[in-house]
Amino acid sequence: MANGGNKPQRPLRPRGGTPAGRRKRRVVIDAPRPRPGDQQRGRDAGTRQPREVSEAPVRDTGPVTVASGATVKDLSAALGVPAAQIIKIMMGVGEMVTITQTLPDDGIELIATELGREVVIKHADEEDLEPEVYEDAEADLAPRPAVVAIMGHVDHGKTTLLDAIRETAVVETEAGGITQHIGAYQVDHDGRRITFLDTPGHEAFTALRARGAKVTDIAVLVVAADDGVMPQTRESISHARAAQVPIVVAVNKIDRPDANPTRVRQELVAEGLQPEEWGGTVQFADVSAKAQEGLDDLLEKVLLVADAELELTANPKAPASGPIIESRLDVGRGPAATMLVHRGTLRVGDAIVAGDAWGKVRALYDFRGERVKEAGPGTPIELLGFDKPPQAGEHARVVENDRQARHLAGLRGQRLRAEQLARQARRGPSLEDLFTRLGEGVVQDLNLVVKADVQGSIEAVTGELAKISHPEVRINVIHTGIGAISESDIMLASASSAIVVGFNVRPNADARMLAEREGVDLRTYRVIYQLTEDIQKALVGMLAPEQVEDVIGEVEVRALFRISRLGVIAGCYVTSGVVRRNARVRVVREGTVIYETTLASLKRFKDDVREVQSGFECGIQLEGFNDVKEGDVLEFFETRQVERTDLVVASPASAEPPDEAA
């Protein structure tokens, strides 16, 4: 292209660079001087800054709800105050916390008091994850069995009455004749089915009685005709009224010579239960569990109340849901839970979630132990498939798939872990030297690791321990679990200076040896009041057991020989200690005590012997017990009298006046 004039044509600049041989000029532009008013407009020394809008948070002075185990950040957001202010309050009381640290309940209350705010702390067990009201079509509703709870005072014959109704013998398996667990059973009467729940009457099992009253339709109050109204009788009435369920009174033991059913009725009238024959509305039935008298009359009155006062229907087509009555770690089968189906039909293969436990239903068993494929409304059922034993009292429900069940259980688990972290305890003393340290004027914490056979027992034990109080000692349960006492429990107790307490479970040989090596105090019990009495005596310096158990040996069952005229002979190998013929023996299966008895015979080859040392084989026959299995552990022990002289039998409060008088 021609260029007009003599002006030379500029070469084209290559894209992305300067022409070759040409230097790039560096231009420096001086920053402008600050002008008046720049600071007010958000400028400083010529640098433009975005305007920061600082709005003061709107502080609501009304009451707020905070989850137990909330962090400093969570509490700051709930109260609408800076986290630094909360940290400053905790520093004022000598506690250094971070913004992500969990706060205990008393710490949250302290902060609320300092800020002049009202805070309601909500615990995990108070959260309702399942709606109580369902919208079911009238055509989908079908009749369901009535759920009845047997309640009353200890030793008034509740389990014996239920045994007479269902013609079984459960009371013989209970320690001391006291129901330690909760059971669910069904009976048929006049072509109709009734579901029964047996609740313990001992004062330690208040939570189990309250839970039994909440999940049932009718409460059968058992009162002994020769004993009358007792404290747990009144408590059972209160639980039934709180759950708003009708009450049917069964006056038991009318066959006793000193029985007085009229006096029982008079005492119950004072409690607000007016018999129908006296112009009231409460059904009374005079029964005798041992003589099996009046049982049909009791069942008829239960059905009468169900028909007259209740409308027992449910939707069997809906996804199954209902409360967990009990859970345990079953030998060889894994976590097992007893569920009372309230609504829907539970089937094998369903994805289920209960609290922080989830799983897929692998098997269903009815109350007789027979395997079934499904369970409808009003049916107690034992199910297998949970990843761990769910908490007793949790609401179980069937969800769409395993992924949803795992997600819901994870959310609940995070919530429970945060609450447990808030209750995390400090180090404490051992049981033996507790009173000695109290005498030195040192305030101590008593840490406990509690293991039991089922979830309900753990709930009862921890509830009873929480009631024990001492002015200079605080009891902290740092860990609970289901199953045998393991080495990990001993290591946890050793690291936290805790005492291991076992209820209806035993430690294995490795755990016992580790406890001796680490110096961990390990105690096992079969009746709950013995456990609480020992702790109470320890707190006041009165722990002086009259009998001490010495485990002298353990054997392993390796073979079984059945002889028609003798029974079952167990071929055993003595793994540790010595076996003596006059010692007592426990049958331990997977860490759980199955039976306690004595030896009927002890043989080495064909000769009767008095004892067998470790490392030798022997033949053992147990007295009154033939259900020995291969792999069982027989624990031999002896009891001896020990007089304690290292502790002063006096409370700290009463130890000073004699010195002052002297």
C-alpha positions, 0 to 999 in steps of 0.5 A, a space after each residue: 500500500 502506498 503511503 502518502 508523503 515522505 513519512 516512513 511506515 512503522 513496522 507492525 508490532 508482533 502480538 504479545 511482545 515488542 519489536 526486535 531490537 527495541 527496548 521496552 520503556 519502563 514508566 513509573 507513575 507517582 502515587 497521587 498525594 492524599 486528598 482531604 476527605 480520603 480517609 472518610 471515603 475509605 482511601 488511605 495514601 491513594 489506595 482504594 479500599 472497599 468500604 467495610 460495612 460494620 454492623 453491630 449484631 442484633 442481640 436478643 435478650 430472650 431465652 435460647 436453646 443450646 445443645 449439650 456439648 456445644 463449642 465456644 463458637 456454637 454458644 457465641 452464635 446462639 447468644 449473639 456475643 463475640 467468642 472472645 468475650 466467652 473466652 475471657 469469661 472462662 479465663 476469669 475462672 481459670 479455664 483456658 478454652 479455644 473457639 472449637 473446644 466443647 463446653 460442659 453444661 456447668 460452663 455454659 450455665 456460668 457463661 449465661 449467668 455472667 452475660 445475664 442470659 437465660 439458656 436452656 441446655 438440651 440433651 441428646 436423649 431429649 431430642 425427638 427424631 420421630 414424629 408422634 402423629 402419623 397420617 394414615 388412611 382409615 382403610 390402611 388401619 388394622 387391629 393390633 395386640 395390646 401391649 401390657 407392662 407388668 409393674 410393681 414393687 420388688 418381690 411382689 411376684 411380677 415375673 412369677 405371675 408372667 411365668 404362670 401366664 406364659 407357662 415358663 420359668 424365667 425367674 430361676 435365671 435371675 440373680 437373687 430372684 430380682 429381674 435385672 433385664 426387661 423382657 417382652 413376650 406374647 400370649 393368646 387368650 380367647 383368640 386374641 393376642 396380648 404382648 407383655 413387658 416385664 419391668 424390674 421392681 428394684 429401685 435401681 431400675 427406675 428408668 426401665 420402669 419409666 420406659 416400659 410405661 411409655 411404650 405400653 398401652 396398659 399397665 398391670 400393677 402387681 401388689 402382694 396381698 400380704 405386703 401392700 403398697 410399697 415405694 416402688 408401687 407408688 413409683 409405678 403408679 406415677 410412671 403409668 399416670 405420666 405416660 397416660 396409660 390405664 391401670 389394671 391392678 393384680 392383687 397377687 399372693 392371695 393364697 398366703 395365710 396372711 393375705 388381705 386383699 381388702 387392705 390392699 384396695 384401701 391403700 390403693 384408694 388412698 393413691 387414687 385407684 378406686 376399684 370398680 366394685 367400690 364405685 370407681 373405674 379401676 379394674 381389680 383382679 385377685 390372683 395367685 401366680 403360684 397356685 395359678 388362680 384368677 389368671 383368666 380373670 386378669 386377662 379378661 379385664 385387660 382385654 376389657 380395658 383395651 376394648 373400652 378405653 383404647 382404640 388399638 389400630 396401626 398401619 401394617 403397610 407403613 415402614 416399621 418403627 418402634 422403641 428399642 426395649 433392650 440390646 446386648 452383644 450376643 455370643 456368636 451372633 453379634 449385636 442383638 436388639 429387642 424391638 417393639 414394633 409400633 407401626 408398620 411391618 419389619 422384614 428381613 433385609 430392611 435398612 434400620 437406624 436407632 440412634 447412632 446404630 444402624 444396619 440391615 436386618 439379617 434375622 428376626 426371632 420371636 419371643 420363643 426364639 423361633 426365626 420369622 420373616 416379618 413382624 407386624 404392629 404390637 409384636 416384640 421381636 429380636 433383630 440382628 444386623 445392627 453395627 453395634 448395640 443401640 441404646 435402650 429406649 431409642 426410637 428405631 425406624 426403617 429407612 429407604 437404604 443403607 446409605 441413609 441409615 448410615 448418614 442418620 446414625 452418623 449425625 446422631 453419633 456426632 451429637 452423642 460424642 459432643 455431649 460425652 466430650 462435655 462430660 469427660 472426667 479427670 483423673 481420680 483415685 483408686 477405691 482402696 486408698 480413697 478414704 486415706 486421701 479424703 483424710 488428707 483433705 484432698 478433693 478427689 474424683 472417682 473414675 469408673 469404667 462400667 461394663 455390663 451384659 445388656 444396655 438396660 443394666 448399664 443404664 441402671 448402674 450408671 443411674 444408681 451411681 449418679 445418685 451417690 453423693 459425697 461432700 469431697 468426692 465426685 463419681 465420674 463414669 468415663 466409659 460404658 460398654 456391653 460385653 466381657 471386660 477386655 484388655 482395652 478397658 484395663 488400659 483405659 482404666 490404667 491411663 485414667 486412674 479408674 476402677 473397672 466395674 463389671 455387672 454380670 460379665 467377667 474378664 478374660 485371663 489376659 485382662 485379669 493378668 493385665 489388671 494385676 500388672 497395671 495395678 487396676 482395681 477390678 470388681 465384678 458383681 451380679 446384684 446391683 445393690 451390692 455394687 452400689 453398697 461397695 461404692 457407698 462404703 468406699 466413699 465413707 471409708 467403710 469398705 470392709 468386705 467380709 468375704 474375698 474371692 480368690 480365683 485359683 484356676 481356669 480350665 478350657 473345655 476342649 471336648 465333650 463326652 456324653 454318658 447316659 447314666 452320668 450326663 455330660 463329662 467335659 474334657 478340659 485342659 488346665 490353662 492356669 492355676 490349680 483346680 480343686 474339687 471343693 472349690 466353686 466354679 463359674 461357667 464363662 462363655 465369651 466373657 459372660 457368666 452362664 452358670 455358677 455351681 460346684 464340682 460333681 466329679 474331678 478325674 484324671 484318666 480313670 482316677 478320682 483326684 482332689 486337684 489338678 495342676 496347670 498344664 494337665 488334662 482332666 475330666 470334669 462333671 458339674 453339679 446340676 449343669 449339663 449345657 457345657 460347650 466346647 470353648 467354655 472357660 471354667 473359672 474356679 474360685 474360693 472365698 475366704 474371710 478377711 478382716 480389714 484393718 487399714 481403713 477407719 470405720 468412720 465418716 469424715 464428718 464424724 471423725 473430728 469430734 472425738 479428737 476435739 473431746 480428747 
